[in-house]
Amino acid sequence: MQRVTFFNSLKPDTNEWHVLRDTPIIVPTVNTSDFFDGFAIDFGDGSPRFAFISGEYIDGIIASYLATNPLPPNVLPVFVTYNSLLSYGGDPFGGCCVLGYRDALVTGTHGNNLVVQTFLFADWNDADIFRCAHPGHSRSEP
């Protein structure tokens, strides 16, 4: 988006302005929660299985990971879940559905300076997940 926005301003030096991506580091983790942090749904009819998860719970997992795994400031971690619909405020239906966001957290100090780590959260979903997850619709509706 930034490249498109400022492309004309960069001419003739557009070849030197880019974002470098490196080989991803994939660290799969499994976290166990209680019912109040989230719950999974499997209708058993072949429709996608999915989970409603408290956004505050995910925020805590991300904050804990970043606090215990210091990253260089030029690294942008991307946290990804699968078929997990985040909700905030304790209401999985009224506060649903957050599928991604970006943020920054203070993860420590370096002398008198705060150490800030930016990050992304994203959820990868099956195509029919919203037809299945919306409480007002039948799973068999088109």
N, C-alpha and C positions, 0 to 999 in steps of 0.2 A: 504494500500500500504506500509506504514511504517513497519507494523508488518511483512509482507512478506519479505521486503528488509532486515530487521535486525534480522529475526527469528533465524538464526544460531548463531549470535553473542550473543543473549540473553540466550541461553541454559546454564544451566538447569532452569533458572528462567523465563521461558516464561509465566507461569500462572499469574504473577503479572504485566504484561505489557498489558494494554488495554485502550480503550477509553470508558468512561462511558457516556451513553446517558440517559437523563431524560425524563419525560413526556413532550411532546411538548406543548408550549403555543401558541395557535393560536389566532391571533388578526387580523381578516379580516378588511380591509379598502377599501374604494372606493375613488378614486381621480378623479377629473374632470379636463380635459385639453382642450386646444383649438386645432384646426386642425394642427398647427405646431408642437405640442408635440406628436401627434399620431392620427391615424384614424382606425376605425373598418371596416371590410368587411364581409358582409353576402350575399352570392349569392342567397339565397333563394331556392336552389335546394337540400338541405339536406347535402351538403358538409360542413365541419367544418367552423364555424365562427372564425375569428381571427382578431388580431389587429397588425398594425405596430406602434411601440412606439419608440420615441426618447430615446436612451440610456442615454443621458444627463438628460432628464426629470426623468427617474427612479433613476439615481444617486442622483439627488437633493432630491427626496422623501426619499431615504434611509438615506442620510446625515442628513436631517431634523429630521427623526425619531430617529436616534441614538443620535443626539444632545439634543433632548428633553426627551429621555427615557434612562437615564444612565443604563448600564448593567454591572454586574461584569465581570472582565476580563476572568473568566473561562466559560462564556456563549458565545456560537457561534450562533448568530441569522442567520436564513436562510429565505430569502425573496423569495417567490414563486408567480409566475403569471401563468395564464392559457391561452394558445393559444395567447401569446403575443410575437411577434418577434421584438427584439430590433435592432435598427440600430443607427449608429453614424455618425456624420458629415453632417446631414441634408438630406441624400439621403436614403429613406427607401428601395430602391431596390439595389443600389450599395454598401451600407454599411451594408446590412442585411446578416446574421442573427446571432445575439448573443443570445445563449440559456442559458448561465450560465457563471458565473465568481466568483472569490473570490477577496477580497480586504481588506484594512484596512484604517480607517479614524481616524484622530486626532479629538476627541470629546470634549476635554477640557484640563485643567491642574490640577495638584495636587501638590501644592507648585511650585517647579521649574521643575517638570516632566510633560511631555505630557501624556495625557490619550489616548491610542490607542485602538480602537475596531475593531477586525477582523469580517468579515461577509461573507456570501455566498449569491449569487443570482442564482435562477434557474427558468426555465420556463417548465411547464408541458404541453405537446402538444398532440392533437389527432393524430392518426396514419397517416392520409392523409394530414396533414397540409402543407407539402412542395409541394405536387402536386398541391394544391390549391393556395399557396402563390407565387410560382415561376411565374414571369410575362411572361416567354417565353413558357409556357406550357398550354394547355387546361385542364380544370378540368376533362374532360372525358377521358383523356389518362390514360393507365394503369401505 
